Amino acid sequence: MRIYDGKYLSVTSVIDLRQPFNPSSFEYWCIKEGYDPKLVNTTAKLLGSKVSDLIECKTQGLEWILGTPLDCVEKALYTAVNDFMKDNKVISCEEVVKNEKLNYAGRYDGIFEHNGEQFLADWKTWSAWRDVPYKRNSSKIKHVRWQLNMYAEAMGWKGRMCVVVFKNDGTWEKEIIKKDKEIIEWVEDNQDLICKTVQDAKE
């Protein structure tokens, strides 16, 4: 569990309270597919971080500090990011937002502009570490929908939201995320649990 400023539960931690991650199921799937669970987890996080770092550095004109991609997967993801940023102007990255009323906080991935319209976005590299093409997963989209709607509520965002998936073939996809009050209503109804979780984490 991650806590911001000693009193706000992180957005991802709230989502984990709402629908806990099942490590046993994840490990079973990895073993069934012939993957090392720890390696999958580490690689997925690393690729996601590299994409976020590239976008942030390009936005600030500092992409030169990242160096040359180390392998074909990283090179493909960099190609996808560069293609995305040709026609989409990233305005801000990695900004922390807080909802003082509902006791949560989080760091959104980015806001970008396309054809005069702004989008609150989440960057993903789902399955980029695998040797098969990206395939949409509705359960993962649901978690992104919850996440983006919580950010939007915290910052009073009225514009559109989307997830941008950077793929291991050098391309990317954008999916519009609908506004959804479900997760906000759940957060409102579970303030005791959220506050207790924050307090337990501090002890």
Secondary structure, 3 states (H helix, E strand, C coil): CCEECCCEEEHHHHHHHHCCCCHHHHHHHHHHHCCCHHHHHHHHHHHHHHHHHHHHHHHCCCHHHHCCCCCHHHHHHHHHHHHHHHHCEEEEEEEEEEECCCCEEEEEEEEEEECCEEEEEEEECCCCCCCCCCCCCHHHHHHHHHHHHHHHHHHCCCCEEEEEEECCCCCEEEEEECCCCHHHHHHHHCHHHHHHHHHHHHC
